[in-house]
Amino acid sequence: MKNYKIAVIEGDGIGKEVVSEGIRVLEAAGRGFDLSFSWERFDWSCERYAKTGRMMPEDGLDQLRPFDAIYLGAVGYPGVPDHVSLWGLLIPIRRAFQQYVCVRPARLLKGITSPLSGRKAGDIDFIIVRENNEGEYSEVGGRMNRDTEFDMAIQQSIFTRRGCDRIITWAFELARTRKKHVTSATKSNGIVYSMPFWDERFAAIAKKYPDVKTDQYHIDILTAHFVAHPDWFDVVVGSNLFGDILSDLGAAVVGSMGLAPSANINPEREFPSTFEPVHGSAPDIAGKGIANPIAQIWSGAMMLEHLGEKQAARAIEQAIFKVLAHSDIRTRDIGGRASTRDVGEVIAAEVSSVA
């Protein structure tokens, strides 16, 4: 039996609720596919920040380094500024561990109603590949003349050839396993240096993949096409900011943020990768037991896929799809009345039957 050592960071709000159900389903998959998990929980959160002034301890990254993967819920809570919680936990993990590939699938599933009129299961199936280590989310900049009439803020974007080439290449390699189509998100008509540079690198990498169809859109019209023509897309690659925005829109067009998983991957496997839902901590519904755990559960399947346990990953995905297609056990965001635990239990049971 193969054992995986997984760091668990439940985080804030509904993170605590959905992670429990994700672990329930992963344990079911483990029993069916001769796998075991050693879970180690870390109480790193806004609650910890309120008590200690830090989202995680100074040696937090060293503590995480030996793990096979990181399973994360959600971070953020009222009273702690979002930039404090993000830069105190998630971004240091993503950067120190070179998790430069962020993968966010958007797939309209049977049994789910899209807010887009006339769309049915199978019409929408694309993956957003987000550059995760540089771009617009840089630490270069500062504030001057704070709290005066001359107050100003400067924020620099950082685009490197290495950073652009590796994420664009990863997107093309992924497209080769799918529909062989890559779309680039840009804004080179308004952002005068970084986006033309991104376009140049996209064109250079595309030449290495003559079998893959390409197109590119400015981010403004691309968001419109996500709504009007979501069936056009296969793999969409974008910078840190553009990929972040598009992934929330992708989740919306397939029915719910509660159905959007993600993976922050270190492809070289020198460091652990992180698996988390796209949704936030949703403090307005925290503690009510009504949060949709499917994005968290699906992120667990992506974790198994990354670890090489493809059969177990497929079993979880197929269980999710079957439950959504043939069961009325669903949370309120997708038209049901079931609890978070109800959904986790029925998917875990389905995984057990499949295995």
N, C-alpha and C positions, 0 to 999 in steps of 0.2 A: 504494500500500500504506500502510495506516494503522499508525503506530507508537505503542505505549504504553510509557511509562516507569514501571516498577514497582519499588518498594523491596521487597527480600526480607529478612525477618528470620527465619532458621531457628530461632533460640532454642536450646532445650535438649532433651536426651533424644532422643526419636524425631522431634522437629521437623526435625532435619537429614535424616532418612531420607525422611519423607513429603513434604517440600517438593520434594525432587529429583524425585519422581514426579509431583507436581502440575505442575511446570514442564515435564516431559516431555510431559504430555498437553496443556498449553496451547500448547506449540510445535507439536504435531501439529494442533491446531485452527487455529493461526495459518497454517500452510502450506495448509490446506484452504480458509480463508476470507480469504485475502489480508491477513493481519494480521502484524505483527511486534512483538516485545517487546524493550525495553532493560532488562535486569535489573541492578540494583545491589544487591549484598549488604552487609548490615550485621551485624557480629559481636556484636550486643547480646544479652546472655544472662547467666545466673548465672555462667558461667565468666568472663565479662568482669568481673562484679561482684567475684568473688574476687580478681581481679588489680588492679582499679582502685578498688573501693569504689563503683562506679556501674553501674547496668544499661545506661545509655546516656550519652553525653557531654552536657555542659551545653547544647550547642547542637543536641542531637539532633532536637528538634521542627523547628527551622529547616532542618535537613538533609532532613527528610521532606516538608516543605511543598510543594516543586515537583512531586512525583510525582503520577501519575494515580491510583495506588492502592498499597496496602501489602498484601503477601502474607506472612502470618505463620504459623509452625509451631506451636510450643508454648513456654511459659515456665515454669520452675520446676525446681529440682533440690535434692536433699538437701544440707544444709549452709548453704543460704540460706533464711531464713524466708519462707514464702509471701507474707506481707503486704509484705515488702521487695521481692521480685521483681515482684509485681503492681503496687504503687504506684510502683515505679521505672521501669516501662516501659509496660504496657498501659493503666493508668488515665490517666496523663498524655496518651497519644495519643488515647484516646477523648474526653477532655474538652477538650483544647486544640483538637482538630479537630471539635468538636461532633458527634461520632458518637453521637447520642442515640438512634438506632434500632438495636437489635440484633435480627436476624432469624434464627430457628433452626427450620428445617423438621424435622418428624418424619413419615416416610413408610415404611410397610411395603412392601417391594419384593418382586416375584416372585423366588423362589429363596432368600429369607431366612425363617428360622423365628423367629417371635416367641416369647418366653417365656410369652406369654399363650395359654392353651389355646384352640384352635379358630379363632384369627385367621389370615386369609389376606391375600395381597396386595390392596391397595385398601381393606381394612377400616379402616386407620389412615392418615390423611392430614391433619395439621394443622400450623399454623405458630405458634410462640411469638414474640410481639413483646414484647421486653423493654426497658423504659426503661433507658437506658445511661449517664446523666450525673449523676443525683442519687439520691433515695430513701434507702435504708438505707446505701448506700456513700458516706457523706459524710466530710469531714475535720473536722467539728465535734465536739469532745469532748476528752478528755484523761485523764490518770492523776494521782492524788493519793496521797500517803503510801506511795509505792512501797516494797515489801519490809518493810512493818510490818503489824501486825495490823489497821490501819485502811486498808490498801491498797484502792483503789477505782478503777473505770474508768467513764467516762461516754461514751456514743456517741449522737449526735443524728442522727435521720433528717431529711432535707430534702425536702419536697414542695412545689413551686411550681405555681401555676395554669398558667404558661407551660409548665413541664415536663410536667405531666400532660396538658394539652390537646393538645400537639403529638404525643405518642406515641399517645394514644388516637385522635386524628384519623387518624394514619397507619395504625393498625390497621383502622379502618373503611374507609378507602380501599382497603386491601389486600383486605378481605373482599368488597368490591364486584367484584373481579376473580375471586373464587373462589365459595364457596357462600353468601355473604351472611349470615354468622353470626359474631358476636363474643362471646367469653366474657371476663369480667373476673375476675381473681384478686384477692381482697381478704381482709381479716381484721378487719373493722370491728366485730366483736363483742368483740374483745379489745384492739385497738390504738385508743385512744380519740380521737386527733386526726387523724393522717395518713391512716388508712384510710377513715374517714367522709368526709374531704375528697376522697380518690380516688374514692369512690363518687359523690359529688356531681358531680364533673367528668365521670365516665363517663356519668351520667344526662343531663347537659347536652349533651354531644357526641352522644349517641345520638339526641336529638331532631332533629338535623340529618340523620339517616340513617334515615328511616322505612321504607326498603326493606330494611334489614338487621335480622335477628333478633338479639336480645341475651339474655344471661343472665349471672349472676354467682354465684360460689361462694366461700365461705371456703377459704383455701388448704389446710386440713386435709382437708376432704371432696373438694376438687378433686383432690388427689393420689390419693385412693381412686378417683374417677371415671376418672382417667387409666388406671388398671389395669382397673377393671371395665367401663367404658364408653368406651373411647378413640374409638369411632366417633361419639360425640356432637359432637366438636369440629372446628372449622374454623380460626378465628383466635383465639388466646388472648393477651390483653394483660395484662401485669403489671408490677409495680415491679421495680427492679433486683435485689433479693434473690429475690423470688418467681419472676421470670422465669428467674433463674439456676438455681434448684432445679428448676423444672418442665422446663427444657430437658434436664437430665441424665436425668430420669425419662422424658421423651419419647424420648430416644435408647435407653434401656433397653427400652422396650416395643416398639420397632421392630427390636430384634435386636442392636445393638452401638453402643457409643460411637464405634467406627470408621466408622460410617455417618452421623454427625451433623455437617453443615457449619454455618457461621454467617457472618454479615456484620455489621459495625459500620458503619452508614451515616450519612453527613452528607447528608441529602436535598437541601439547598440547593446542594450541590456546590461550596461555598466552599473546602473542604479535601478532601484524599484520604480515602477510606474504607478500612477494614481488613477483610480476608477471612481467616478462620482456622477450623480445626476446633474443635468443642466440647471434644474430648478434651484431656487434659493431656499432659505430657511423658513419662509412663510410664517413669521411669528403670529400673524393674525389667526391661524388655525392650529398652531402648536398646542399639543396636549389634548386635543379634541378627538384624536384617533380617526380622523377622516382623510388624512393625506394619502395621495396615491403613491404606493411603493413601487410601481412597475419600473419607473426610470432607474431606481436604485437596484432593483432585481436584475434588470437588463444590463446595467453597468457591471454587475457581478458576472454575467455571462461573457461580457467583453474581457473581464479580468481572466477568466478561464481560457478564453481564446488566446490571449497574450501569453499565458503560461504554457500553452501547447496542449491543453485539454479540450480539443475541438469537439469531441463527442458529448462531453458534459455541457459545454457551452451551447451546442445545438439543442440539447434536451431542454435547457432552460428557455431558450428562445421559442422553441416549438410549444412549450407549456404556456408561455405568455400568449402566444398567438391563438392557441386553442381555447384558452379561458376567455379571452376577449371575444372570440368569434361565437362561442357556444354557451357561454354562461352569463347569467344576470348578476353575478358577483362582481361588482365594480364600484368604484368610489364616485363621489358626487361630481367631480370635475368632468367625468365622462358619462354622466347620466344615470348613475346608480345611487344606492343608499348603503353600500357595504362599508365596513370599517377597514382601516389599514391592515389590521390583523386578519380579517376575513379574506382579503385578497392574497396576502402572503400565504396563508394556510392552503387555499385552494390551488395556488400555483405550485407550492411545494408538493402537494398530493399528486398533482399531475406529473411533475418531474419524477416522482417515485414510480408512478405507473409506467411512464415512458422508459425509464431506466430498467 
